Structures are given as structure tokens and as C-alpha cells.
């Protein structure tokens, strides 16, 4: 994974994606200097997500979209946009959970836990990838809501929690993950692995573990 993290970008799209990761590092520095520990912890988590994505074989354009979405979600919290714009919270949960769920799928695929291709070289059933991505999105949404509850009661009481907020966030995250899973499945079917389909996870594993 260290080799994958330190490799040089080989295209303009990868350079752009690394530029967004640099924005994540700058955001963390800004949070440390001008904001509080809660904001710093939030951007540290975002930066971790950005660095993990560099080790995965997702398309650079998607990695850039993923990074921008994470930064948008974090800065929306810092700038209090969730309280100022009534629908912004659901929109961000829809977009962010969908992109994070796809990255989680790529992470599992990198270690051979999931795949889009059977040992015979045929694609898995059409519902398989969307179902896994949706499940990942819902699971991550639940973990996030647990984190919000913990943060509200033990860190900062201004963090918004409540039954309506939680259910709305879970629904938006689930819908975003389902749509992202459908798009990912179509992308994977149109771009089959170039070689060694009998072990479709091997190329991903080499990228992460080599």
C-alpha cells in the first residue's frame, strides 16, 4: 500500500486528483490554525479518506469527484451550511455516501472480498455490485449517525441529532449509494479487466499490496 501511495501520477487527471488531496492537507492545516479540535479532527478524517483513495484503482476523474465531495461535506459543516440551507444536509448525504460507498467497494475488491467478475470470466449478476454498494452505504451511514450521536452528547451539543434527521440522512445515503452502485456496475461491465479474469481481484491486490 505504501508503494501505491507514493507512486508518481502518470496523467493529467491523476495530477488533478492529487491536487485535490493537497487541498485536503491545506484544509487540515487551516482547521488546526484557525478552528477548533472538532474541525481539525473532521479534516484529518477527510485527509485519511483522500489518501486511501490514492491506493485504489478507481478512475482519476471519480477520485477527484470523491475528494471534492468529501471536502464540500466537511467545509459545509465548518461554514454551518447545514443549518442555513434546509435541504443541504440531505443533498450532501446523498452525494457523499454514494461516492464513499463506491470507494469502500474498491477497497474490498482490492483485497479480494468482492468482485465484479466470476472465476469463469463472466460478470456477476447485474444486481450484485449495486446491492453490495448500497449495503456498504447504509452501513457507513449508520456508523456516521452513531458518530453524530456521540459527538452531540460528548463533544459538541450543536451537532444536530434527532429521529427525523437520522432517518432522513439514512434514506438519502441509501438512495445515493444505490444510484452509485448502478453506475459502478455499468462502468465495470463496459471496462472488463484486461487479463487474468480467472482471478479478477489480483490486479487490484497488486496495486494495493505491491
N, C-alpha and C positions, 0 to 999 in steps of 0.2 A: 504493500500500500504506500510506503514511503517513496518508492521509485515512481509510482504513478502520480503522487502528489508533486514531486519535484521535476517531472519531465517538462521539457520546453514546449510551448504551444507551437503547433505546426501550420496554423492557418489564421487568417484574419478574424474568423469567427471565434476561435479559441482565445486569441488575444483580447477580443472584446469581452468574452466571458471572464477572463482573468481580471480585466479592468473593473468589472462589477464586484469581484472578490476583493479587489483593492478598496473599493468604496465601502465594503463591509468592514475592513480593517480601520479605515478612516472614521467610520461611524462609531466604532467601538472606542476609538481614541477620543472623539468628541464627547461621547457619553461619559467617559472617565473624567474628562476635564471640566465639563460644564453641567453635567446632570448628576443624578444620584446613583447609588448602588443597584437599584432596581433596573434602571435604564441600561447600566453597564452590563448587568447580567443578561438582559434581553439581547443586546447586541453581541455578547460573547456567544450566546446560543445560535444566533443568526450566522456569525462567522464560522462556527463549527459546521453548520449545515452547508455553507458555501464551500468549505474546504473538503468535506466529504464528497460533495458532488464532483469535484475535480478528479477524483479517483475512479469515477464510474463512466461507462461508455455511452452515456446519453449524448444526443446531438448537441453541439455547442450552442445552437440557437435556443434549444429548450433549456440548457443550463443557464443561459443568460436570462431567459424569461423566469425561471425558477429563482435566480438570485435577485432579480428586480422585485419579484413578488414578495420575497422574504423581507427585503429592505423596506418596501412600501408598507407592509404589515407592521414592522417594528416602528418606523417613523410615524405611522398613523397613531400608534399608541402614545409616543412621546409628544406629538403635537395635539393630542386629545381629539382627533378627528372622529373617533368612535362615538364620543358624546355629542359632538357638534353636528354630525350628519346622521340622521336616524337609520338610514339603510346601509351605511358604510361597513358596519360590523359584519353583516351577512354577506355582503359582496366580497369582502376580504377573506372571510372564512371559506366561501365558495372557491375562490381562486387559489388561495394559499394551500388549503387542504388538498385540492386536486393536484397541484404541482408537487407537493411534498409526498403524497401517496405514490405518484409515479416514480420519484426518486427512491422511495423505500422499496418499490418493486425492483428497480435496477440494483439496489444494494443486495436484496435477497437473491436476485439472479446471479450476481457476481460470485456468490458463494454456493451456487447450485441448488438453492432452496426452492426456487420457482423457475419456470421456463416457458417459452412460447412455442417450443418445438419438441415433438416426441422423438424417441430414440430412432424411429423409422425415418425421420426427416420430415414428417408431415406436421403441419401446425396443430397445436392443441385445439380443442373445441372452441368455437367463437366466443362463448360466454366466459371462458376460463380466466383470461387476463383481466377483463373488466370486473369479474367477480372478486378476484384477488385484490385488485387496486381499490375497489370500493370497500372491501373489508379492512384493508390497511388504513384507508382514510377514516373510516368510522372508529377504528381502534385508536388511531392517533388523536382524533377529535375528543374521545373520551379521556385520554391521558391529558390533553390540553385543558379540558374542563376541570379535571381534578387539580391541575396546577393553578388554574384561576381561583378555585375554591380555597386552596391552601394559601395562595398569595393574598386573597381578600382577608382571611382571618388571622394570618400570622406575619404578613409583610406590609401590606398597604390596603387599608379599608376602602380606598377609592376604586379599586379593581371591581368592575361590575360583575355581579353574580346574581343568580335567580333562576327560577324554573323556566320562565319564558325565554330568557336569554340563552340558557343552556340548551333547551330543545331546539330553538332556532338555529344556534350555532351548529349543533349536530346535524340537523336537516340540511343546512347549507353545505357543510363539509361533505356529507354523504352524496349529495347531488353533484357537487364539484368533482368528487372522486369517481363517481360513476361515469360522468362525461369524459374525464381524463382517461379512464380505463378503456373506454370505447375507442378514443382517438389513438391511444397507445397500441391497442390490438391491431387496428388498421395499419398503423405505421410499421409494426413488426412484420405483418403479413406481406407488406409491399417491399420490405427490405430483409429478406432471409439471410441468415449467416452465410458467409461466402464459402466456408469449408468446414468439414468435420461436423456435420449436422448430427451425427450419432451421439455427440456429447455437446449439446448446444450451450451449456454453461461454461465450457472450457475456455473459450476466448475471453469471456468476462472475468473468469477466475485469474487468468494470466495477467489481465490488466490490473487487477486489484492486488494480487498476491506477489506478482513478479516485481 
